[in-house]
Amino acid sequence: MSANNLWRERDYYGRPWPENAFWVGSDGGGGAYFIVCDSDTDSAVYYIDWENRLHDFSDIQQLQVAGSIPAYLDLTRRDMRELLAEFDED
């Protein structure tokens, strides 16, 4: 909840954080994963990258990274396994 409040108070790197967007995670470098709370569809997960000015909240579909929260969790687990495997190789 604190991240959602922070982005609404300060904006998201110069962009207003939508009232219906709920932050669910970070990529560790300022990118944000979020869901849209008032959507009638399954809770798709979206990603916005603060460095890429082409990405904004106006065309939400271009920001979708997973069709549901379970699919997002699967992607996150896969990414974590790949990251851990890289450390094991060193």
C-alpha positions as CSV (number, residue, x, y, z in Angstrom):
1,M,0.0,0.0,0.0
2,S,2.8,2.4,0.8
3,A,4.2,2.3,-2.8
4,N,0.7,3.1,-4.2
5,N,0.4,6.0,-1.9
6,L,3.9,7.2,-2.7
7,W,3.4,7.1,-6.5
8,R,0.1,9.0,-6.1
9,E,1.6,11.7,-3.9
10,R,4.8,12.2,-5.9
11,D,3.8,10.9,-9.4
12,Y,5.6,8.1,-11.1
13,Y,8.7,9.7,-12.6
14,G,6.7,12.7,-13.9
15,R,3.6,10.7,-14.8
16,P,0.5,10.7,-12.6
17,W,-0.1,7.3,-11.0
18,P,-3.6,6.3,-12.0
19,E,-6.1,5.9,-9.1
20,N,-7.2,2.5,-10.4
21,A,-3.6,1.1,-10.6
22,F,-2.4,-1.0,-7.7
23,W,1.4,-1.6,-7.5
24,V,2.3,-5.2,-7.1
25,G,6.1,-5.2,-7.6
26,S,9.2,-3.7,-8.8
27,D,12.0,-4.8,-11.1
28,G,14.6,-3.3,-8.7
29,G,15.5,-0.5,-11.1
30,G,12.4,1.7,-11.0
31,G,10.1,-0.3,-13.2
32,A,6.7,-1.0,-11.7
33,Y,4.4,-4.0,-12.0
34,F,0.7,-3.2,-11.3
35,I,-2.9,-4.4,-11.8
36,V,-5.9,-2.4,-12.7
37,C,-8.4,-2.6,-9.9
38,D,-11.6,-1.6,-11.8
39,S,-11.1,-3.9,-14.7
40,D,-14.0,-6.3,-15.6
41,T,-11.5,-8.8,-16.9
42,D,-9.2,-11.2,-15.1
43,S,-6.5,-9.3,-13.2
44,A,-3.9,-8.9,-15.9
45,V,-0.5,-7.6,-14.7
46,Y,1.1,-4.7,-16.4
47,Y,4.6,-3.2,-16.4
48,I,5.8,0.4,-16.9
49,D,9.4,1.3,-17.3
50,W,10.2,4.8,-16.0
51,E,13.2,5.2,-18.4
52,N,11.1,4.5,-21.6
53,R,9.1,7.7,-22.3
54,L,7.2,5.8,-25.0
55,H,5.5,3.9,-22.3
56,D,2.7,5.7,-20.5
57,F,-0.6,4.7,-18.9
58,S,-2.7,5.9,-21.8
59,D,-2.5,2.7,-23.8
60,I,-2.7,0.1,-21.0
61,Q,-2.7,-2.9,-23.4
62,Q,0.9,-2.2,-24.6
63,L,2.0,-2.6,-20.9
64,Q,0.5,-6.0,-20.2
65,V,3.1,-8.6,-19.3
66,A,0.8,-11.4,-18.0
67,G,-2.8,-12.2,-18.4
68,S,-3.4,-13.0,-14.8
69,I,-1.7,-12.9,-11.4
70,P,-0.9,-16.6,-11.4
71,A,0.7,-16.2,-14.8
72,Y,2.7,-13.2,-13.4
73,L,3.9,-15.4,-10.5
74,D,5.0,-18.1,-12.9
75,L,7.0,-15.6,-14.9
76,T,8.5,-14.2,-11.7
77,R,9.5,-17.8,-10.5
78,R,11.1,-18.5,-13.9
79,D,13.1,-15.3,-13.8
80,M,14.3,-16.1,-10.2
81,R,15.3,-19.6,-11.2
82,E,17.3,-18.2,-14.2
83,L,18.9,-15.5,-12.0
84,L,19.9,-18.1,-9.4
85,A,21.3,-20.4,-12.0
86,E,23.6,-17.6,-13.2
87,F,24.9,-17.1,-9.7
88,D,25.5,-20.9,-9.4
89,E,27.6,-20.8,-12.6
90,D,30.0,-18.3,-11.1
